[in-house]
């Protein structure tokens, strides 16, 4: 990668119509970016952003090796007073996030030009679809050849660990893309959140494929999207940066999504849908059992028998999207079918079955109305004459509509509900559970157990005492090993671990 000076970086910003001015006599070489002073490396441009930002953070960044900083012009005075000897790049406050993305891309040498990247957005299914594509790719080309950035984990060929955000801030995102390029990965799939698109975290990333799975009411709150239109419009921005657009014809508002894809930057638009013969990828002959679902995959002019190791028509829909992406990355339909058959998604449609079939646990990250409706209807349709016990909560501080939506949907499909804690943040989980309880039909069998592990214990106790087979559905947290509380994140045992332990205890009896 060629070296990049601060003045050259300023020139790069101007090509994106970002007004900027260099301050200071030095013109240092910039080798990376960071927006967290704890993550600064020598040679970084430090980005001063956020309502809680303090000049002391800039001092920490300089001590860690930052050679310059990027800041809103109206903050330059106090920052220059704190670090008068450090070069600065000033931009209008409203352009700071975009400037951070452009600077991050330039400082890492635009790794997206040497790495095929698939971006997936949608209200539900992003993680499952991403893991399907990763499974296809790794099964065909070798384990570890496909990177992933998403809700569950981030793997870039160098770093491998749990994720904090679905889509990271642009300095972290471009660092991961750079690692994936340098590790010579065959491709990378990333979940693209509405927040990432709205606030330019993914701005400038050249996507080989951009996918739009579906849209539903979610993430509407004072700290997320002000209304559905803001949420929807943000997601549609993915079509401004992809060479191939993929659209689900079964989605609500599919006509608008398709129109946005056709009006965007994509050279071609491919569609998918269940039973839609006019789509590029479609499925027929769906047959579900408790062990999974089989179907016929139609992909372009070819078709094959295919299967997934978990049920649900929505799972087949995700598989159609993954199949198109895989083909775009050069894989054959036979490689696609083989990879789909062995897909495993941590915390998504994760089944734990007792040896005698008496108790089944389903762990899933479902946390909004659309995901609840899809998952719970699939479970009810697949597991006949089975007691269905649902354990879930709702997050604090955002997405207030879930406190109504989740219990309303769950009451349609479950026989009993246990309300519990799910990332309450600064709110009292008891208050959240009371609001959810008010949305349940009068007299519906339910309990509130605030301690999540205890709630899960109780659900399995009920399953053991039931006079028929039982399915325990642990919803919302998946494989998440933390709870977001007022003072940060607390480590907890995951729903997956707890489910496995209870099934093992049942088998040992």
C-alpha positions as CSV (number, residue, x, y, z in Angstrom):
1,X,0.0,0.0,0.0
2,X,1.3,3.5,-0.9
3,X,1.9,5.9,1.9
4,X,-0.7,8.5,2.5
5,X,-0.1,11.9,4.0
6,X,-2.6,14.0,5.8
7,X,-2.8,16.5,3.0
8,X,-3.3,13.7,0.5
9,X,-6.1,12.4,2.7
10,X,-7.7,15.9,2.7
11,X,-7.6,15.7,-1.1
12,X,-9.4,12.3,-1.0
13,X,-12.1,13.8,1.2
14,X,-12.7,16.6,-1.3
15,X,-13.3,14.2,-4.1
16,X,-16.3,13.0,-2.0
17,X,-17.5,16.6,-1.7
18,X,-16.5,16.8,1.9
19,X,-15.2,20.3,2.8
20,X,-12.0,20.0,4.8
21,X,-9.1,22.0,6.0
22,X,-5.7,20.9,7.3
23,X,-4.4,22.6,10.5
24,X,-0.8,22.5,11.7
25,X,2.6,22.7,10.1
26,X,3.2,18.9,9.9
27,X,2.1,16.6,7.1
28,X,2.3,13.2,8.8
29,X,1.9,9.9,7.1
30,X,-1.4,8.2,8.1
31,X,-1.5,4.4,8.2
32,X,-4.9,3.8,9.8
33,X,-7.8,5.3,11.7
34,X,-9.5,4.9,15.0
35,X,-12.4,6.5,16.9
36,X,-11.7,4.8,20.2
37,X,-8.6,6.1,22.0
38,X,-8.1,2.6,23.5
39,X,-7.7,1.1,20.0
40,X,-5.3,3.6,18.6
41,X,-2.1,2.3,16.9
42,X,1.0,4.2,15.9
43,X,0.4,6.1,12.7
44,X,-3.4,6.4,13.2
45,X,-5.6,9.3,12.4
46,X,-7.8,9.7,15.5
47,X,-11.5,10.6,14.9
48,X,-13.0,12.9,17.6
49,X,-16.7,12.1,17.6
50,X,-19.6,11.4,19.8
51,X,-21.7,13.4,22.3
52,X,-19.6,12.1,25.2
53,X,-16.3,12.9,23.6
54,X,-13.7,14.7,25.8
55,X,-10.4,16.4,24.9
56,X,-8.7,14.0,27.3
57,X,-9.5,11.2,24.8
58,X,-7.4,13.0,22.2
59,X,-4.5,13.2,24.6
60,X,-4.8,9.5,25.2
61,X,-4.8,8.9,21.4
62,X,-1.7,11.0,20.9
63,X,0.1,9.1,23.7
64,X,-0.8,5.8,22.0
65,X,0.7,6.9,18.7
66,X,-1.9,9.0,16.8
67,X,-0.2,11.3,14.4
68,X,-3.2,13.6,13.6
69,X,-6.9,13.9,14.3
70,X,-10.1,14.4,12.4
71,X,-12.8,16.6,14.0
72,X,-15.8,18.8,13.4
73,X,-14.7,22.3,12.7
74,X,-16.7,23.8,15.6
75,X,-14.7,21.6,18.1
76,X,-11.3,22.5,16.8
77,X,-10.7,25.3,19.3
78,X,-10.9,23.2,22.4
79,X,-9.1,20.3,20.8
80,X,-6.2,22.4,19.6
81,X,-6.0,23.9,23.1
82,X,-5.6,20.3,24.5
83,X,-3.1,19.2,21.9
84,X,-1.6,22.2,20.2
85,X,1.2,20.3,18.5
86,X,-1.0,17.7,16.8
87,X,-2.0,18.1,13.2
88,X,-5.7,18.2,12.5
89,X,-8.2,17.8,9.7
90,X,-11.4,19.7,10.2
91,X,-14.7,19.1,8.4
92,X,-18.3,20.4,8.9
93,X,-20.0,18.6,11.8
94,X,-22.6,17.1,9.6
95,X,-19.9,15.4,7.4
96,X,-17.8,14.0,10.2
97,X,-19.1,10.4,9.9
98,X,-18.8,10.3,6.1
99,X,-15.3,11.8,6.4
100,X,-14.3,9.1,8.9
101,X,-15.5,6.4,6.4
102,X,-13.6,7.9,3.5
103,X,-10.5,8.4,5.6
104,X,-10.6,4.8,6.8
105,X,-11.0,3.4,3.3
106,X,-8.1,5.5,2.0
107,X,-5.8,4.7,4.9
108,X,-6.2,1.0,4.5
109,X,-5.7,1.1,0.7
110,X,-9.3,0.3,-0.4
111,X,-9.2,-3.5,0.4
112,X,-12.7,-3.8,-1.0
113,X,-11.2,-3.6,-4.5
114,X,-9.3,-6.8,-4.0
115,X,-11.9,-8.8,-2.0
116,X,-15.4,-9.9,-3.0
117,X,-17.8,-8.6,-0.4
118,X,-21.5,-9.5,0.1
119,X,-23.7,-7.2,2.1
120,X,-27.0,-8.3,3.5
121,X,-29.7,-6.1,5.1
122,X,-33.2,-6.9,6.2
123,X,-35.4,-6.8,9.4
124,X,-34.8,-10.5,10.0
125,X,-32.6,-13.3,8.6
126,X,-29.4,-11.4,8.1
127,X,-27.3,-13.7,10.3
128,X,-28.8,-16.9,9.1
129,X,-28.3,-15.9,5.4
130,X,-24.7,-14.9,6.1
131,X,-23.9,-18.2,7.8
132,X,-25.5,-20.1,4.9
133,X,-23.2,-18.3,2.5
134,X,-20.2,-18.9,4.7
135,X,-21.1,-22.6,5.0
136,X,-21.4,-22.9,1.2
137,X,-18.1,-21.1,0.7
138,X,-16.1,-22.9,3.4
139,X,-17.5,-26.4,2.5
140,X,-16.5,-25.9,-1.2
141,X,-13.2,-24.0,-0.7
142,X,-12.0,-25.0,2.8
143,X,-12.7,-24.0,6.3
144,X,-11.8,-20.4,7.1
145,X,-11.7,-19.1,3.6
146,X,-14.8,-16.9,4.0
147,X,-14.8,-14.0,6.4
148,X,-17.8,-12.8,8.3
149,X,-18.9,-9.6,10.1
150,X,-22.2,-9.7,11.9
151,X,-24.2,-9.9,15.0
152,X,-22.6,-13.1,16.4
153,X,-19.0,-12.9,15.4
154,X,-16.3,-11.2,13.4
155,X,-13.8,-13.3,11.5
156,X,-11.4,-11.6,9.0
157,X,-8.6,-14.1,8.7
158,X,-6.6,-12.4,11.5
159,X,-9.1,-11.5,14.2
160,X,-11.8,-14.0,15.3
161,X,-14.2,-13.2,18.2
162,X,-17.6,-12.1,19.3
163,X,-19.1,-8.9,17.8
164,X,-20.3,-5.9,19.8
165,X,-22.3,-4.3,16.9
166,X,-23.9,-5.9,13.9
167,X,-21.9,-3.6,11.7
168,X,-18.9,-1.9,13.3
169,X,-17.9,1.7,13.0
170,X,-16.0,2.5,9.8
171,X,-12.4,2.5,11.2
172,X,-13.0,-1.0,12.6
173,X,-14.9,-2.2,9.5
174,X,-12.1,-1.1,7.1
175,X,-9.5,-2.7,9.4
176,X,-11.3,-6.0,9.1
177,X,-11.6,-5.7,5.4
178,X,-7.8,-5.0,5.2
179,X,-7.1,-8.0,7.3
180,X,-9.3,-10.2,5.1
181,X,-7.5,-9.0,2.0
182,X,-4.0,-9.5,3.5
183,X,-5.1,-13.0,4.7
184,X,-6.1,-13.7,1.1
185,X,-9.6,-14.8,2.1
186,X,-11.8,-15.9,-0.8
187,X,-14.6,-13.6,0.2
188,X,-16.4,-11.9,3.1
189,X,-20.0,-11.6,4.0
190,X,-21.3,-8.9,6.3
191,X,-24.6,-8.0,7.9
192,X,-25.5,-4.4,7.2
193,X,-27.7,-2.8,9.8
194,X,-30.0,0.1,9.1
195,X,-28.0,2.2,11.6
196,X,-24.8,1.4,9.6
197,X,-26.4,2.6,6.4
198,X,-28.0,5.7,8.0
199,X,-24.8,6.8,9.7
200,X,-22.3,6.0,6.9
201,X,-20.5,3.2,8.7
202,X,-20.4,1.3,5.4
203,X,-20.2,4.3,3.1
204,X,-17.9,3.7,0.1
205,X,-17.6,-0.1,0.5
206,X,-17.8,-1.7,-2.9
207,X,-20.2,-4.6,-2.5
208,X,-20.0,-7.3,-5.1
209,X,-23.5,-8.2,-4.0
210,X,-26.0,-6.2,-2.0
211,X,-29.1,-8.2,-0.6
212,X,-32.4,-7.0,0.7
213,X,-34.2,-9.8,2.6
214,X,-37.3,-8.2,4.0
215,X,-38.7,-5.2,5.8
216,X,-40.9,-4.9,8.9
217,X,-41.6,-2.5,11.7
218,X,-38.6,-2.4,14.0
219,X,-35.9,-0.2,15.5
220,X,-38.3,2.8,15.9
221,X,-37.2,4.9,18.9
222,X,-35.7,8.2,19.8
223,X,-32.2,6.6,19.7
224,X,-32.7,4.6,16.4
225,X,-35.1,5.6,13.7
226,X,-37.7,8.3,14.2
227,X,-40.3,6.4,12.1
228,X,-40.7,3.5,9.7
229,X,-39.9,5.7,6.7
230,X,-36.6,6.6,8.1
231,X,-35.9,2.9,8.8
232,X,-36.9,1.8,5.4
233,X,-35.1,4.6,3.5
234,X,-31.9,3.8,5.4
235,X,-32.0,0.1,4.4
236,X,-32.6,1.0,0.8
237,X,-29.2,2.8,0.7
238,X,-27.5,-0.5,0.3
239,X,-28.4,-0.4,-3.4
240,X,-26.2,2.7,-3.9
241,X,-23.0,0.7,-3.4
242,X,-23.5,-2.8,-5.0
243,X,-22.6,-4.2,-8.4
244,X,-25.3,-6.9,-8.2
245,X,-28.6,-6.3,-6.3
246,X,-30.6,-9.2,-4.8
247,X,-34.3,-8.7,-3.9
248,X,-36.8,-10.9,-2.1
249,X,-40.1,-10.8,-4.1
250,X,-41.9,-12.1,-1.0
251,X,-41.0,-9.2,1.2
252,X,-43.5,-6.5,2.2
253,X,-43.1,-3.5,0.0
254,X,-41.3,-5.6,-2.6
255,X,-42.3,-3.3,-5.5
256,X,-40.6,-0.4,-3.8
257,X,-37.5,-2.4,-2.9
258,X,-37.2,-3.7,-6.5
259,X,-37.6,-0.1,-7.9
260,X,-34.9,1.1,-5.6
261,X,-32.6,-1.7,-6.7
262,X,-33.2,-1.0,-10.3
263,X,-32.5,2.7,-9.8
264,X,-29.4,2.2,-7.8
265,X,-25.8,1.5,-8.8
266,X,-26.2,-2.2,-9.6
267,X,-25.3,-3.5,-13.0
268,X,-27.9,-6.2,-12.7
269,X,-30.8,-7.1,-10.3
270,X,-31.6,-10.7,-9.4
271,X,-34.7,-11.8,-7.5
272,X,-35.8,-14.7,-5.4
273,X,-39.0,-16.0,-3.8
274,X,-40.9,-19.1,-2.7
275,X,-42.8,-20.7,-5.6
276,X,-42.1,-17.6,-7.8
277,X,-41.2,-19.1,-11.2
278,X,-40.5,-15.6,-12.5
279,X,-37.7,-15.1,-10.0
280,X,-34.0,-16.0,-10.7
281,X,-33.9,-18.2,-7.7
282,X,-37.1,-20.0,-6.4
283,X,-38.1,-23.0,-4.4
284,X,-40.7,-25.7,-4.9
285,X,-41.8,-28.9,-3.3
286,X,-41.1,-27.8,0.3
287,X,-41.4,-30.5,2.9
288,X,-40.8,-29.9,6.6
289,X,-40.1,-32.3,9.5
290,X,-38.9,-31.8,13.0
291,X,-35.3,-32.4,11.7
292,X,-35.4,-29.8,8.9
293,X,-36.8,-28.9,5.5
294,X,-36.3,-30.2,2.0
295,X,-37.1,-28.4,-1.2
296,X,-36.2,-28.1,-4.9
297,X,-33.8,-25.3,-5.6
298,X,-34.2,-23.5,-8.9
299,X,-31.3,-21.3,-9.7
300,X,-31.2,-19.7,-13.1
301,X,-31.6,-22.5,-15.6
302,X,-30.6,-25.3,-13.1
303,X,-32.4,-27.1,-10.4
304,X,-31.4,-29.5,-7.6
305,X,-32.9,-31.3,-4.6
306,X,-31.8,-29.4,-1.5
307,X,-32.2,-29.6,2.3
308,X,-31.6,-27.6,5.4
309,X,-31.0,-29.0,8.9
310,X,-33.7,-26.8,10.5
311,X,-37.3,-26.1,9.5
312,X,-39.2,-23.0,8.3
313,X,-40.2,-21.6,5.0
314,X,-38.3,-18.5,5.9
315,X,-35.2,-20.6,6.2
316,X,-35.7,-21.6,2.5
317,X,-36.1,-18.0,1.6
318,X,-32.7,-17.2,3.2
319,X,-31.2,-20.1,1.4
320,X,-32.4,-18.8,-2.0
321,X,-30.6,-15.5,-1.3
322,X,-27.4,-17.3,-0.1
323,X,-27.6,-19.4,-3.3
324,X,-27.6,-16.3,-5.6
325,X,-24.7,-14.8,-3.7
326,X,-22.7,-18.0,-3.8
327,X,-23.2,-18.3,-7.6
328,X,-22.2,-14.6,-8.0
329,X,-18.9,-15.5,-6.2
330,X,-18.3,-18.4,-8.6
331,X,-19.7,-21.5,-6.8
332,X,-21.7,-24.1,-8.6
333,X,-25.2,-25.2,-7.8
334,X,-23.9,-28.6,-6.5
335,X,-21.4,-26.8,-4.2
336,X,-24.3,-24.6,-3.0
337,X,-26.6,-27.5,-2.2
338,X,-23.8,-29.3,-0.3
339,X,-23.0,-26.3,1.8
340,X,-26.6,-25.5,2.7
341,X,-27.1,-29.1,4.0
342,X,-24.4,-28.6,6.7
343,X,-25.2,-25.0,7.7
344,X,-24.9,-24.3,11.4
345,X,-25.8,-20.9,12.8
346,X,-24.9,-20.1,16.4
347,X,-28.0,-19.0,18.3
348,X,-30.2,-19.2,15.2
349,X,-32.7,-22.0,14.7
350,X,-30.3,-23.9,17.0
351,X,-32.0,-27.2,18.0
352,X,-31.1,-29.3,21.1
353,X,-33.0,-32.6,21.1
354,X,-33.2,-35.2,23.8
355,X,-32.3,-38.7,22.9
356,X,-35.9,-39.9,23.5
357,X,-37.5,-37.0,21.7
358,X,-39.4,-36.0,24.8
359,X,-37.9,-32.5,25.1
360,X,-36.6,-30.2,22.4
361,X,-35.0,-26.8,22.9
362,X,-34.9,-24.2,20.2
363,X,-32.5,-21.3,20.7
364,X,-33.0,-18.3,18.4
365,X,-32.1,-14.7,18.3
366,X,-35.6,-13.7,17.2
367,X,-36.3,-10.4,18.8
368,X,-38.9,-8.5,16.7
369,X,-42.4,-9.0,15.4
370,X,-41.4,-10.3,12.0
371,X,-38.9,-12.8,13.3
372,X,-41.3,-14.0,16.1
373,X,-44.1,-14.6,13.6
374,X,-41.8,-16.5,11.2
375,X,-40.1,-18.7,13.8
376,X,-43.1,-19.4,16.1
377,X,-45.4,-20.2,13.2
378,X,-42.8,-22.6,11.8
379,X,-42.4,-24.4,15.2
380,X,-46.1,-24.7,15.7
381,X,-46.6,-26.0,12.1
382,X,-43.7,-28.5,12.4
383,X,-44.2,-29.8,16.0
384,X,-47.8,-31.2,16.2
385,X,-49.4,-31.9,19.6
386,X,-46.4,-30.6,21.5
387,X,-46.4,-28.3,24.5
388,X,-44.7,-25.1,23.5
389,X,-43.1,-22.9,26.1
390,X,-41.6,-19.6,25.2
391,X,-39.0,-17.7,27.2
392,X,-38.2,-14.1,26.2
393,X,-37.9,-10.5,27.2
394,X,-37.5,-7.1,25.5
395,X,-34.6,-4.7,25.4
396,X,-34.4,-1.5,27.3
397,X,-34.1,2.0,26.0
398,X,-35.1,1.4,22.4
399,X,-37.5,-0.5,20.1
400,X,-40.4,0.1,22.5
401,X,-42.9,-1.5,20.1
402,X,-41.5,-4.9,20.9
403,X,-43.0,-4.9,24.3
404,X,-46.4,-5.1,22.6
405,X,-45.5,-7.0,19.5
406,X,-43.5,-10.0,21.1
407,X,-46.1,-11.1,23.6
408,X,-49.0,-10.6,21.1
409,X,-47.3,-12.9,18.6
410,X,-46.1,-15.4,21.1
411,X,-49.6,-15.8,22.5
412,X,-50.8,-17.0,19.1
413,X,-48.4,-19.9,18.9
414,X,-47.1,-20.8,22.4
415,X,-49.0,-22.6,25.2
416,X,-47.1,-20.9,28.0
417,X,-44.9,-17.8,28.2
418,X,-42.2,-16.9,30.7
419,X,-41.2,-13.3,30.6
420,X,-37.6,-12.5,31.6
421,X,-34.7,-10.1,31.2
422,X,-33.1,-9.2,27.8
423,X,-30.6,-6.4,27.7
424,X,-32.5,-3.9,29.9
425,X,-29.8,-1.3,29.8
426,X,-30.8,1.6,32.0
427,X,-34.4,0.4,32.6
428,X,-35.8,-1.8,35.3
429,X,-36.5,-5.2,33.7
430,X,-39.5,-5.6,36.0
431,X,-41.1,-2.6,34.3
432,X,-40.4,-3.9,30.9
433,X,-41.9,-7.3,31.8
434,X,-45.0,-5.5,33.2
435,X,-45.5,-3.7,29.9
436,X,-45.2,-7.0,28.0
437,X,-47.6,-8.7,30.4
438,X,-50.2,-6.0,29.6
439,X,-50.1,-7.0,25.9
440,X,-51.0,-10.7,26.7
441,X,-54.6,-11.8,26.3
442,X,-56.5,-11.9,29.6
443,X,-55.9,-15.2,31.4
444,X,-53.1,-16.4,29.1
445,X,-50.8,-18.8,31.0
446,X,-47.6,-16.9,31.9
447,X,-45.1,-16.0,34.6
448,X,-42.4,-13.5,35.1
449,X,-39.0,-14.7,36.3
450,X,-36.5,-11.8,36.0
451,X,-33.3,-13.8,36.3
452,X,-32.9,-15.3,32.8
453,X,-31.1,-18.4,33.8
454,X,-33.7,-19.1,36.5
455,X,-36.4,-18.5,33.9
456,X,-34.9,-21.0,31.6
457,X,-34.5,-23.5,34.5
458,X,-38.2,-23.1,35.2
459,X,-39.2,-23.6,31.6
460,X,-37.4,-26.9,31.5
461,X,-39.0,-27.9,34.8
462,X,-42.4,-27.3,33.2
463,X,-41.3,-29.3,30.2
464,X,-40.3,-32.3,32.3
465,X,-43.6,-32.2,34.2
466,X,-45.7,-32.0,31.1
467,X,-47.8,-35.0,30.1
468,X,-46.8,-34.7,26.5
469,X,-43.7,-33.9,24.5
470,X,-42.5,-30.3,24.9
471,X,-40.6,-27.7,23.0
472,X,-38.8,-25.0,25.0
473,X,-38.1,-21.9,22.9
474,X,-35.4,-19.5,24.2
475,X,-35.8,-16.3,22.3
476,X,-33.9,-13.1,21.8
477,X,-30.4,-13.7,23.1
478,X,-29.1,-16.7,21.0
479,X,-25.5,-17.2,21.7
480,X,-25.0,-13.8,23.2
481,X,-22.7,-14.2,26.3
482,X,-23.5,-10.8,27.9
483,X,-26.4,-8.8,29.3
484,X,-26.4,-5.0,28.6
485,X,-27.2,-3.3,31.9
486,X,-26.9,0.2,33.3
487,X,-23.2,0.0,34.1
488,X,-22.1,-1.8,31.0
489,X,-22.1,-5.5,30.0
490,X,-22.3,-8.4,32.4
491,X,-21.0,-11.9,31.4
492,X,-23.7,-14.6,31.4
493,X,-24.1,-18.1,30.2
494,X,-25.6,-18.2,26.8
495,X,-29.0,-19.6,26.1
496,X,-27.3,-22.2,23.9
497,X,-25.1,-23.4,26.8
498,X,-28.1,-23.5,29.2
499,X,-30.2,-25.4,26.6
500,X,-27.5,-28.0,26.0
501,X,-27.0,-28.5,29.7
502,X,-30.7,-29.2,30.3
503,X,-31.0,-31.6,27.4
504,X,-27.9,-33.4,28.7
505,X,-29.5,-33.6,32.2
506,X,-32.7,-35.0,30.7
507,X,-30.7,-37.7,28.8
508,X,-28.8,-38.6,31.9
509,X,-32.0,-39.4,33.9
